[in-house]
Amino acid sequence: MPFSFLNTVMSWFLKKRIHQIELFMKYPIEVQNETLINLLNSAKNTEFGKKYDFKSINNYDDFSNRIPITNYEKFYHFIERSIKGEQNIFWNAPIKWFAQSSGTTNSISKFIPVSSETLDKCHFQGGKDALCLYINNNTNSNLFSGKSLRLGGSRKLYENNNNYFGDLSAILIDNLPIWAEMISTPNNQISLIDKWDEKINAVIKNTINEDVTSLAGVPSWMLTLLNNVLYETKKTNISEVWPNLEVYFHGGVNFSPYRQEFKEIFSNNINYYETYNASEGFFALQDSNDSNELLLMLDYGIFYEFIEMNYYGTTDEKIINLSQVETGVNYIMIISTNSGLWRYKIGDTVKFTSTFPYRIKISGRTKNFINAFGEELIIENAETALEKTLLAYELNVVEYTAAPFFMKGKNSGFHQWLIEFKTPPKDLNKFKKDLDINIQNTNTDYKAKRFKNITMSEIEIIVARKNQFYDWLKEKKKLGGQNKIPRLCNNRKLIEELLTYC
């Protein structure tokens, strides 16, 4: 099929979805209530459904009063039984896919159940909707006249007890519908190569002569690929390699620290579209050009609840549904899904920027913060401050992390940053002072603790050598895919390990 004709057909097909998106934007609470009832009806005859008598639950109050909040550690005994082959435990349809993601305090990896319904009606629907909204906002797009270069997981799928395990991206690639395979590059065999170095070389070899019109992948790893493409082709910018490239769909980590470097390696003014797709579900996506807000997708078989972060773990902790959220408040997200996760804390925090329609920003993770001295620094604060400082100095970073440094005696503690710059600042001391000031300006608690250096001293920056983070990831067998360096840690375990790679 000629790609020009395919572009017309695909664009027409995807745009038919717009009215359904507009429907849940207009009636969000009704759609969410219907989602909850459908989930309960589907699972009413499961072991979990019988335990909590799903059949008699008729509204949100019944649901919230009867079913406890859980997390991976508490829910794992159900998942473990499912991995061993038992079915109908927490979801009525067979579970044979398990998305492997970064571990917990109790194990190296988490294994998140992924039903066929979640694959089709959540993850793949999210991908289609990202294309739909992009096409709708860019009527002159020729997106389907070329191919999408996807950069997926580097962990191979493996089988055990007729179940399959791997990165979510690997699971998605292995289950791609035919139409998606037709517009994607490289092929599945290359996309699922386990060794990152081999994958990079194979991707470059098989894509530099393709007409690539879009990119999809985690920013840090996509930059690694693109810089290698420039090196291999001896070109000065990516637009010389793929002149029809028009959009980059990204997610997984905050894009802000990488934005400037992406602009520098593209001569064309391409679009950037963010997606929020986790192992547990596809939650939100950018629905307009040049936006930093994400539309919460309400008809993917996920029911949402929230806990205000300020009251998390206190006697004032309160769980609310979508109808009660407010803009500007930092919330922990709780989900019930069509893979059988019930009132499950995923560990991410979000802030609502709008409640009609419901749009969010990802503000961090419940375990990804620094609060060693009462400063309550979250990722959103740190990345906002870092982006502002980098722009002022016209610098780019490759990777970074920060952790508290505890001083003994009368000396104050401080935050220690390990940063790999593409090119280090000429005056590191001035950069450090400006970054510290920008952190104070984004976080009043941090500013208060910095007052006269009584509780906290100025940050320390250690400039990482080239590939220091990469070498650590390689040693840990975490190259590529969905593996990410934690930006903020409330202890020194990670940074101490990284410092041994100097």
Residue pairs with C-beta under 8 A, 6 or more apart in sequence:
1 182
3 144
3 145
3 146
3 211
4 145
6 144
6 145
6 182
6 183
7 142
7 143
7 144
7 145
10 131
10 143
10 144
10 179
10 183
11 135
11 141
11 143
11 144
14 128
14 131
14 132
14 135
15 132
15 135
15 136
17 128
17 129
17 132
18 132
18 136
20 299
21 129
21 132
21 133
21 287
21 295
23 31
24 31
24 297
24 298
24 299
25 295
25 357
28 298
28 322
28 356
28 357
28 358
29 322
29 323
31 298
31 299
32 298
32 303
32 304
32 321
32 322
33 59
33 60
35 298
35 299
35 301
35 302
35 303
36 60
36 63
36 303
36 336
38 301
39 301
39 303
39 336
39 337
39 338
40 49
40 54
40 57
40 63
41 54
42 91
42 92
42 93
42 338
43 49
43 54
43 90
43 91
43 92
43 340
44 50
44 54
44 55
45 88
45 92
46 88
46 89
46 90
46 91
46 92
46 340
47 88
47 89
47 90
48 78
48 89
48 90
48 340
48 342
49 55
52 66
52 67
53 66
56 62
57 63
57 66
60 321
64 305
64 319
64 321
67 342
67 343
68 343
69 319
69 334
69 343
69 345
70 342
70 343
70 344
70 345
71 344
71 345
71 347
72 104
72 110
72 344
73 104
73 105
73 106
75 341
75 342
75 344
76 106
78 89
78 90
79 98
79 111
79 112
79 113
81 89
82 89
82 90
82 95
82 113
83 98
83 111
83 160
83 161
83 163
84 161
85 161
85 162
85 163
87 94
87 95
89 340
90 113
90 340
90 341
90 342
91 113
91 115
91 338
91 339
91 340
93 115
93 116
93 117
94 115
94 116
95 113
95 114
95 115
95 163
95 339
95 340
96 162
96 163
96 164
97 113
97 114
97 115
97 116
97 119
97 163
97 164
97 171
97 175
98 111
98 112
98 113
98 114
98 163
98 164
98 165
99 111
99 112
99 114
99 166
99 167
99 168
99 171
99 279
100 109
100 110
100 111
100 112
100 155
100 165
100 166
100 167
100 279
101 109
101 110
101 112
101 167
101 168
101 279
101 482
102 109
102 110
102 483
102 484
103 109
103 110
104 110
110 279
111 165
112 168
112 279
112 280
112 339
112 341
113 339
113 340
113 341
114 123
114 168
114 171
114 279
114 339
115 338
115 339
115 340
117 301
117 338
117 339
118 281
118 301
118 337
118 338
118 339
119 171
119 172
119 175
121 300
121 301
121 338
122 281
122 282
122 300
122 301
122 302
122 337
122 338
123 168
123 172
123 277
123 281
123 282
124 172
124 175
124 177
124 180
125 282
125 300
126 275
126 277
126 282
126 285
126 297
126 300
127 172
127 180
127 275
127 277
127 282
129 285
129 297
130 249
130 273
130 275
130 285
130 286
131 143
133 273
133 285
133 286
133 287
133 288
133 295
134 141
134 143
134 247
134 249
134 271
134 273
135 141
135 143
137 287
137 288
137 289
138 246
138 247
138 271
138 289
141 246
141 247
142 213
142 244
142 246
143 213
143 214
143 246
143 247
144 183
144 213
145 211
145 213
145 244
146 210
146 211
146 212
146 213
146 214
146 242
146 244
147 183
147 184
147 185
147 210
147 211
147 212
147 213
147 214
148 183
148 184
148 185
148 212
148 213
148 214
148 215
148 216
149 184
149 185
149 186
149 203
149 207
149 210
149 212
149 214
149 215
149 216
150 169
150 173
150 184
150 185
150 191
150 216
150 217
151 203
151 215
151 216
151 217
151 218
151 221
151 222
151 225
151 480
152 167
152 169
152 170
152 172
152 173
152 191
152 192
152 217
152 481
153 166
153 167
153 168
153 169
153 170
153 173
153 192
153 480
153 481
153 482
154 167
154 193
154 194
154 195
154 196
154 199
154 479
154 480
154 481
154 483
155 166
155 167
155 170
155 194
155 481
156 166
156 170
156 192
156 194
157 164
157 165
157 166
157 170
157 171
157 174
157 192
158 164
158 165
158 166
159 165
164 171
164 174
166 174
167 481
167 482
168 277
168 278
168 279
168 482
169 481
169 482
170 191
170 192
170 481
173 188
173 191
173 192
174 188
174 192
176 184
176 188
181 188
185 206
185 207
185 210
185 212
186 202
186 203
186 206
186 207
187 206
190 199
190 202
190 203
190 206
191 199
191 203
193 199
193 202
195 479
196 474
196 479
196 480
197 479
199 480
200 224
200 225
200 228
203 225
204 225
204 228
204 229
204 232
208 229
208 232
208 233
208 241
210 242
211 242
211 244
212 241
212 242
212 244
212 245
213 242
213 244
213 245
213 246
213 247
214 245
214 246
214 247
214 248
214 249
215 222
215 245
215 247
215 248
215 249
215 250
216 248
216 249
216 250
217 225
217 250
217 252
218 250
218 251
218 252
218 253
218 481
218 482
218 484
219 250
219 252
219 253
219 255
219 258
219 262
220 253
220 258
220 398
220 399
220 484
220 485
221 480
221 481
222 248
222 250
223 258
223 261
223 262
223 265
223 398
224 470
226 238
226 265
227 265
229 235
229 238
229 241
230 236
230 237
230 238
230 241
230 265
233 240
233 241
235 241
237 265
237 266
237 267
238 245
238 265
238 266
238 267
239 245
239 266
239 267
239 268
240 267
243 268
245 266
245 268
245 270
246 268
246 270
246 271
247 270
247 271
247 272
247 273
248 262
248 270
248 271
248 272
248 273
249 273
249 274
249 275
250 272
250 273
250 274
250 275
251 274
251 275
251 276
251 277
252 482
252 484
253 484
254 362
254 379
254 383
254 487
255 272
255 274
256 383
256 384
256 386
256 387
257 383
257 386
257 387
257 390
257 396
257 397
257 400
258 396
258 397
259 272
259 387
260 390
260 391
260 394
260 396
261 396
261 422
262 272
264 396
271 289
271 290
273 285
273 286
274 285
274 286
274 292
274 294
275 282
275 284
275 285
275 286
275 294
276 282
276 283
276 284
276 285
276 294
276 360
276 362
277 283
278 346
278 348
279 482
280 335
280 337
280 339
280 341
280 344
280 346
281 300
281 302
281 335
281 337
281 339
282 297
282 300
283 294
283 296
283 297
283 300
283 302
283 333
283 335
284 294
284 295
284 296
284 297
284 359
284 360
285 294
285 295
285 297
286 293
286 294
286 295
287 294
287 295
287 359
292 361
293 353
293 354
293 359
293 360
293 361
294 359
294 360
294 361
294 362
295 357
295 358
295 359
296 304
296 322
296 357
296 358
296 359
296 360
298 304
298 322
298 358
300 338
301 337
301 338
302 335
302 336
302 337
302 338
303 335
303 336
303 337
304 321
304 322
304 333
304 334
304 335
305 319
305 320
305 321
305 322
305 333
305 334
305 335
305 336
305 343
306 319
306 320
306 321
306 322
306 324
306 325
306 331
306 332
306 333
306 334
306 350
307 317
307 318
307 319
307 320
307 331
307 332
307 334
308 317
308 318
308 320
308 329
308 330
308 331
308 332
309 329
309 330
309 331
309 332
309 349
309 366
310 329
310 330
311 317
311 318
312 332
312 366
319 334
322 358
325 331
325 352
325 355
325 358
326 352
326 355
327 351
327 352
327 353
327 354
327 355
328 351
328 352
329 351
329 352
330 349
330 350
330 351
330 363
330 378
331 349
331 350
331 351
331 352
332 345
332 347
332 348
332 349
332 366
333 345
333 346
333 348
333 349
333 350
334 343
334 344
334 345
334 346
335 341
335 343
335 344
335 346
336 342
336 343
336 344
337 344
345 366
347 365
347 366
347 367
348 362
348 364
348 365
348 366
349 362
349 363
349 364
349 365
349 366
349 378
350 360
350 361
350 362
350 363
351 360
351 361
351 363
351 380
352 358
352 359
352 360
353 359
353 360
353 361
361 380
363 378
363 379
363 380
364 378
364 379
364 380
364 488
365 379
367 490
368 378
368 379
368 486
368 487
368 488
368 489
369 376
369 377
369 378
369 379
369 488
369 490
370 377
370 402
370 403
370 404
370 415
370 488
370 489
370 490
371 377
371 490
372 404
372 406
372 413
372 490
373 404
373 413
373 449
373 455
373 456
374 445
374 449
374 455
375 443
375 445
375 446
375 449
375 456
376 443
376 445
376 446
377 415
377 439
377 443
377 445
377 446
377 488
378 443
378 488
379 487
379 488
381 439
381 442
381 443
381 446
382 402
382 439
382 487
382 488
383 487
384 438
384 442
385 435
385 438
385 439
385 441
385 442
386 397
386 400
386 435
386 438
388 438
389 431
389 434
389 435
389 438
390 396
390 397
392 434
393 425
393 431
393 434
395 421
395 422
395 423
395 424
395 425
395 431
396 421
396 422
396 423
397 419
397 420
397 421
397 422
398 420
398 421
398 422
398 466
398 469
399 419
399 420
399 464
399 469
399 470
399 485
400 417
400 418
400 419
400 420
400 464
400 485
400 487
401 417
401 418
401 485
401 486
401 487
401 488
401 489
401 494
401 495
401 498
402 415
402 416
402 417
402 418
402 459
402 487
402 488
402 489
402 495
403 415
403 416
403 488
403 489
403 490
403 491
403 492
403 494
403 495
404 413
404 414
404 415
404 416
404 490
404 491
404 492
405 413
405 414
405 415
405 416
405 460
405 492
406 413
406 492
407 413
407 414
407 457
411 457
412 453
412 454
412 455
412 456
412 457
413 455
413 456
413 457
414 456
414 457
414 458
414 459
414 460
415 456
415 459
415 460
416 459
416 460
416 462
416 495
417 435
417 459
417 460
417 461
417 462
418 462
418 464
418 468
418 495
418 498
418 499
419 461
419 462
419 463
419 464
420 463
420 464
420 465
420 466
420 467
420 468
420 469
421 463
424 463
425 431
428 461
428 463
431 461
432 458
432 459
432 460
432 461
433 458
435 459
435 461
436 450
436 458
436 459
439 446
439 459
440 446
440 447
440 450
441 447
446 456
449 455
449 456
450 456
450 457
450 458
462 499
464 498
464 502
465 502
468 498
468 501
468 502
469 485
469 498
470 479
471 501
472 497
472 498
472 501
473 479
473 483
473 485
475 501
486 494
489 495
